[in-house]
């Protein structure tokens, strides 16, 4: 009988114990904020760490079964990484913390400080996170769409109504992106506990028109690839936003349903959506946040034509991307798509921005990294805003088009919203 | 300018498109229900697929950069798998669906039919899923614990009170296990849509005393390894369950707070917890489900002594487990732990089972796989129930200690609960 016990419960327990023992310490953040990685793998010729801070080769020990790397000192943050073993990506088997970034599963760890400590759960009151479905009508075969909601700790114990921040993801993201890569619940819990922002509801919808929910959570398996389709990005979710998302939230939660108690912000594609949604509904949002926004499409037909024109040079681009089914892409990008100015929410956008400016939102916030390839287009957009007589706050950070920046922009944005709300 | 566009937005779009194109078709479920896997990897000597249905070697194509495998016909189900490249596990880079199982990230796919179609979201009304925190007092340094809640589609639109199923995970699991590996929300949505079960709230707490929330969601980083610690499994969460979990749910949601509208079920360790919680609160649950339960510990001191006695043979066990820090394990398992009969909720358990039987719960359900190493202990437990004069329903399935079985047991259990509730 002892043998049977050993071979079932106890063996499982010992195995779990052995795994867990190592996992709590991987990777090792050293006192000098360098980080040490180690990977046990046999027969590999080349092993690398590909991290959010850069890529480096690991060094094999004498018998080449354990590879190690110690980085330079890293900044306080949430850092993601994978190993590359002879060209194949893999997560860290000694780290039980993994996170999905669009289609990739990444290992991650934190370095304490600012903002790293804000991104981890602390011993504070915690809000509630929900995934729920709301009725939608702009696709007849997709009558429900899923969104995520953060409710602050005080929400459950009070019937007081709260302001709402609508927080939008980027291309390829979904209703879980700000929770998973964005650490939204931790940021809110910690900033609320420290009195750094006002209690608010945060709503994170799925902004891809052809996708109702994140991969694995949708009835429409084929549509989990909708982020590949440009037509899924532009026009439809923005047009339906006020009547469907905002209306649903105001009818479902205890909200303060007026302009001074609504904010909207988004990253990359979600920044473009934020421009369009707020400009089309100038009486709806007093606080607007654009985090590394896609902007050029919103303002000039020239740029959307440039994208359409790419069909002529698509072979040149495709030659740089390995393992691509070029036939399908050529078909997709070769076809004539609509001009942005043919899409309702983007029609007369410049005039709408002027109207929005006249109605004086309390904050129009724009942040972009110095190395972001979108920076030059953001500059064009701020020039356009100047022409429109709009007032805005402009922040320029180090780095590029990355989650590190988007989390920091949110942390910068949150204390500035709902501050003058009574 | 075209170059900048290409190198940023468009290149990102094309890359996403290329990824997504492949991902929707990986793996390929063929018409005859065989499944074809393929993996692009260079320089590998041996590549395998390790699936929930078994492990098989893949075959290299002529140039050894693409490895493929076509399985036997698989049953309708959710199937999980990973590749093993020269001994290293990795998920499928062509499949965007991954799921966490304790410390492992697995790729997965479905085969339609029964139960496979019940495990996927269908075009039906969807319930809401919440993660929320509740006050707990049994650990002074962990005053909040997190649980998951499923609310049926009708919950939001009605003030009607609903019955509650408490659904418990196994050793190493947490408050997300039944949602992620267990597909709880899909199962509920689909069975409700087909009228196969009653509307109910499903509550999924974290049953490890030394862990307040799943990895990455807890302020207590060191405690994510708590599943390694036997003392985290037994006694404390069971003792606090009625006063903390049930009381919180009844005070937070529109519930029917009486015995005939409460059910409790659990898998493996959660089955043992279910035995203890229901026996210690014989007026609380009319429906009890044990899915591959750990049982022997609950009934005899002899078995817990056998575990304690293992310290004498621990070297023999450890020699079978690679990469183990044996010193720590020897210390942990070598130390004298409490006897189960010293733990309040397990004291006089046999007498409590007799009292529970006298109070005639409407359903006491037990299911176990024919190949489950726990089966012999479940047999002892049912004999003990016979001695106690208890009535129970006993189901024996194929297979062993696996999520495939636990999902099936739940699907078998759900239609039988709250059926006679008015």
Interface residues (C-beta under 8 A of the other chain):
Chain A: X1 X2 X4 X5 X6 X7 X8 X9 X10 X11 X12 X13 X14 X15 X16 X17 X18 X19 X20 X21 X22 X23 X24 X40 X41 X42 X43 X44 X45 X85 X86 X87 X88 X89 X90 X91 X93 X96 X97 X98 X99 X100 X102 X103 X105 X108 X120 X121 X122 X123 X124 X125 X126 X128 X129 X130 X131 X132 X133 X143 X144 X146 X153 X156 X171 X172 X213 X215 X216 X217 X218 X219 X220 X221 X222 X224 X225 X226 X227 X228 X229 X230 X252 X294 X303 X306 X307 X309 X310 X313 X317 X318 X320 X321 X323 X324 X325 X328 X329 X332 X333 X373 X374 X376 X401
Chain B: X1 X2 X4 X5 X6 X7 X8 X9 X10 X11 X12 X13 X14 X15 X16 X17 X18 X19 X20 X21 X22 X23 X24 X40 X41 X42 X43 X44 X45 X85 X86 X87 X88 X89 X90 X91 X93 X96 X97 X98 X99 X100 X102 X103 X105 X108 X120 X121 X122 X123 X124 X125 X126 X128 X129 X130 X131 X132 X133 X143 X144 X146 X153 X156 X171 X172 X213 X215 X216 X217 X218 X219 X220 X221 X222 X224 X225 X226 X227 X228 X229 X230 X252 X294 X303 X306 X307 X309 X310 X313 X317 X318 X320 X321 X323 X324 X325 X328 X329 X332 X333 X373 X374 X376 X401
